Amino acid sequence: MFNFFKDKIVAITGGSDGIGRALIEKLIPAGARVSTCARNQDKLYDLQVKFPGTQLHTLVADVSNKNDCSRFIETTIQQFGSIDILINNAGVSMRSLLQDTDVEVIRKVMDINFFGTVYCTKFALNHIIKNKGSIVAISSIAGYRGLPGRSGYSASKFAVNGWMEAIRTELSEEGVNVLWISPGFTRSNIRNAALNAEGEARGDTPLNESELMSPEECAGHILTAIEKRKRTLILTYKGKQTVFLNKFFPSLTDKLTRNFFFKNGKLIK
């Protein structure tokens, strides 16, 4: 399975957990050479223990830092010689109402989700063009429909979607595929790590995680979409339904979204 990725060089941001880790756990057995970065050194070490040898390169890095992104791409090229596929996966969410939120929280979310994608893509771009490879961003349904309590997160994902669409058009004659993916609600640590009004990790989740799509299933869909060089991928029925309704019935979707996220005037999800 996934023979397409044999000998491909894949750089993945945020590979220590969730979807990023699930991608690595599928790519290395498929014969890919993988480079990943994350902020948690212990989790990166666990990956190295699981996949000893020369197929995996890891680096402690914060994608909101331009220099860290540059170092990640540079060390990937030093280790493997080039990059065929870049998967911009690292991201952070938030859960707080605008009236309660310090604007620096929104800036932090934008720096990680949007500028982290910009930095890594820019630094890897010449190699990807040379190899006629792929640029991938893990976006969100929040990039199609703004979600209450997640205004900064929604803004960052709208920015990612628009930016990816722009560079897809720019690179259409270069043989590079540009793909953005909206997984929908997927089982991961993103809700526990979501920032509160003061910019600290909330440490809880409003959803029943056991009912959500597993990161392993999500990773399988992502790799298939990369192999088929798709433009976009929206996973889950609810995600597709939300995008459709918001496009054709935006006022109705406002009401449905409000009802989903609020109870008795209070944000519950």
C-alpha angles and dihedrals in degrees: 000000000000093000086159089078097056108128092358116137109228125186115198126183118211095022099152097086147011120000093356093056092044089054091052092048089056099039101052095053086048089060100257123142107231134198120188140173134198139155096245110083094187093057091047089051089053088055091051090051091051093047108032119177135049102310095083129058120182134187133182105236143147110222092208086069113081093206092051090053091049091050092048093054093041094051091046090055091045090052100042106014099240146003126251100174131024117195111192098204106144113108148143132214133206136209117197138099118261093241090059099039127101106229089229087070090060090047090052092051091049092048093054103036102035109021092039087059092046095048098048093043093050093049093047097039102098092052092047091049091049091052095040086233137152138276113202132185125192100220130163145236081257085072089065100033124030111235124212115244088023102069095137092045091049091048091051093050093046086053092050093050093048093045093048091049090051095050091043087061092044092052098040092109094044098070092246119136118216117197133176121193132201108198097184116211105349127172107260145116094266095101093048089049093045113126122247126215091286095047097257126128110267095214095210140079129221092208136074096250093194090066095054130093112276119245088238092059090044091051090053092055091047094052092048090052091050092050091049090046093231123182099222138359126199114187128201127035092252090055093052091045092052094050092047095048093045091052097049104021106029097159092051089048090053089059095043092048091049091051092049096052102033136058122183089349094305128113107247104168 
